[in-house]
Amino acid sequence: LRSETRLPQETLPLQRVVEAIEERAKITLTFLDACRDNPLADALQRAIAGRDRSAAVPLGLAPMAIRNPDTLVVFAAAPGRTASDGDAAHSPFTAAMLRHIETPGDDVELVMKRVTRDVHDSTRGEQVPERLSRLTSDFSLNPVLITGSGAPRTQPAPRAQEPSSNPCATDNPPINCLWSKR
């Protein structure tokens, strides 16, 4: 992204993405590990200074609101803060998610508390994930099912669907279908 004039062509407002998912899903979960520096911050700061104004260009993502019930939005860092890329293969947020996401039977809220603690600890308090939650239903990322014999087992991975001539008509449409007319 080289110019703020290209924002509408090269980006999507997160609010719009979440709202589009909320329209189609019973439970909406959004995990965002993209809380990085604004690529236009320096240019915007120079433009503000050139107009004899003193203001700071904020870092990180702006705050947002969720409206629908059963929606969870998790940011890798608090609004106005940036997330660390880390020194390993994954960012602290993604590494923590990978450690906890497959724990059988744990509710997503419990998983996110563990992720938040791990990110806080691994960044020595410099980064704390932000959660916006209106969840009213329990939801496990890795549910445990009870078989007829009473023995627990994890839910098998969903079967692949037959290819459709219209990818927007599937249960899991590509993101560009979310704002196209149905």
Salt bridges, closest charged atoms under 4 A:
GLU10 OE2 - ARG6 NE 2.90
GLU19 OE2 - ARG67 NH2 1.87
GLU23 OE1 - ARG182 NH2 3.47
ASP33 OD1 - ARG36 NH1 3.42
ASP85 OD1 - ARG36 NE 2.63
ASP106 OD2 - ARG114 NH1 2.32
GLU109 OE1 - ARG131 NE 3.98
ASP118 OD2 - ARG99 NE 3.22
ASP118 OD2 - HIS100 NE2 2.64
ASP118 OD1 - ARG117 NE 3.88
ASP121 OD1 - HIS120 ND1 3.30
